[in-house]
């Protein structure tokens, strides 16, 4: 089972993606976040193999956030 986390500021899209991923064989959505700042705290706890991240997030953009993830955990390497 591949663990996936989602970082998306649009709540409806975030929920849809989580449901779609969890309904797909061999994938499980282990958590969602509405901002990069929230993801910095939660993603290391979720321990996903894949992070699906919007690059146009309010506050910290998804691109710089990816660099921070790479330094903090094995995600995004």
C-alpha positions as a Markdown table, in Angstrom:
| # | Residue | x | y | z |
|---|---|---|---|---|
| 1 | Unk | 0.0 | 0.0 | 0.0 |
| 2 | Unk | 1.5 | 3.4 | -1.0 |
| 3 | Unk | 0.8 | 6.1 | 1.5 |
| 4 | Unk | -0.1 | 9.5 | 0.1 |
| 5 | Unk | -0.5 | 12.9 | 1.8 |
| 6 | Unk | -2.3 | 15.9 | 0.2 |
| 7 | Unk | -1.5 | 19.6 | 0.6 |
| 8 | Unk | -4.2 | 21.6 | -1.1 |
| 9 | Unk | -5.9 | 24.8 | 0.1 |
| 10 | Unk | -9.2 | 24.2 | -1.7 |
| 11 | Unk | -11.2 | 22.1 | 0.8 |
| 12 | Unk | -13.5 | 20.5 | -1.8 |
| 13 | Unk | -10.6 | 19.5 | -4.1 |
| 14 | Unk | -8.6 | 18.3 | -1.1 |
| 15 | Unk | -11.5 | 16.0 | 0.0 |
| 16 | Unk | -12.1 | 14.8 | -3.6 |
| 17 | Unk | -8.5 | 13.9 | -4.1 |
| 18 | Unk | -8.3 | 12.1 | -0.7 |
| 19 | Unk | -11.4 | 10.0 | -1.6 |
| 20 | Unk | -10.1 | 9.3 | -5.1 |
| 21 | Unk | -6.7 | 8.2 | -3.8 |
| 22 | Unk | -8.1 | 6.0 | -1.0 |
| 23 | Unk | -10.5 | 4.4 | -3.5 |
| 24 | Unk | -7.7 | 3.5 | -5.8 |
| 25 | Unk | -6.1 | 0.0 | -5.4 |
| 26 | Unk | -2.8 | 0.0 | -3.6 |
| 27 | Unk | -3.0 | 3.6 | -2.5 |
| 28 | Unk | -4.1 | 5.1 | 0.8 |
| 29 | Unk | -4.5 | 8.8 | 1.7 |
| 30 | Unk | -3.0 | 9.0 | 5.1 |
| 31 | Unk | -3.7 | 12.7 | 5.7 |
| 32 | Unk | -4.4 | 16.1 | 4.3 |
| 33 | Unk | -3.3 | 19.6 | 5.0 |
| 34 | Unk | -4.7 | 23.0 | 3.9 |
| 35 | Unk | -1.4 | 24.9 | 3.9 |
| 36 | Unk | 2.3 | 24.4 | 3.6 |
| 37 | Unk | 2.7 | 25.6 | 7.2 |
| 38 | Unk | 0.2 | 22.9 | 8.4 |
| 39 | Unk | 2.0 | 20.4 | 6.3 |
| 40 | Unk | 5.4 | 21.2 | 7.9 |
| 41 | Unk | 4.0 | 19.9 | 11.2 |
| 42 | Unk | 1.8 | 17.0 | 10.0 |
| 43 | Unk | 3.5 | 15.4 | 7.0 |
| 44 | Unk | 6.4 | 14.0 | 9.1 |
| 45 | Unk | 3.9 | 12.4 | 11.4 |
| 46 | Unk | 1.9 | 10.9 | 8.4 |
| 47 | Unk | 5.1 | 9.3 | 7.0 |
| 48 | Unk | 3.8 | 9.2 | 3.4 |
| 49 | Unk | 5.7 | 7.8 | 0.5 |
| 50 | Unk | 4.2 | 10.5 | -1.8 |
| 51 | Unk | 3.1 | 14.1 | -1.2 |
| 52 | Unk | 0.7 | 15.6 | -3.7 |
| 53 | Unk | 1.1 | 19.4 | -3.2 |
| 54 | Unk | -0.5 | 22.4 | -4.8 |
| 55 | Unk | 2.3 | 24.8 | -5.8 |
| 56 | Unk | 0.0 | 27.9 | -5.5 |
| 57 | Unk | -0.8 | 27.8 | -1.7 |
| 58 | Unk | -1.6 | 30.9 | 0.4 |
| 59 | Unk | 1.3 | 31.8 | 2.6 |
| 60 | Unk | 4.3 | 29.6 | 1.9 |
| 61 | Unk | 4.2 | 28.3 | -1.7 |
| 62 | Unk | 4.5 | 24.6 | -2.5 |
| 63 | Unk | 7.9 | 25.0 | -4.2 |
| 64 | Unk | 9.8 | 26.4 | -1.2 |
| 65 | Unk | 7.9 | 24.0 | 1.0 |
| 66 | Unk | 9.2 | 21.1 | -1.0 |
| 67 | Unk | 12.8 | 22.1 | -0.2 |
| 68 | Unk | 12.0 | 22.3 | 3.5 |
| 69 | Unk | 10.4 | 18.8 | 3.4 |
| 70 | Unk | 13.5 | 17.4 | 1.7 |
| 71 | Unk | 15.7 | 18.7 | 4.6 |
| 72 | Unk | 13.3 | 17.5 | 7.4 |
| 73 | Unk | 12.3 | 14.0 | 6.2 |
| 74 | Unk | 12.7 | 11.5 | 3.5 |
| 75 | Unk | 9.6 | 12.8 | 1.7 |
| 76 | Unk | 10.4 | 14.7 | -1.6 |
| 77 | Unk | 13.8 | 13.3 | -2.1 |
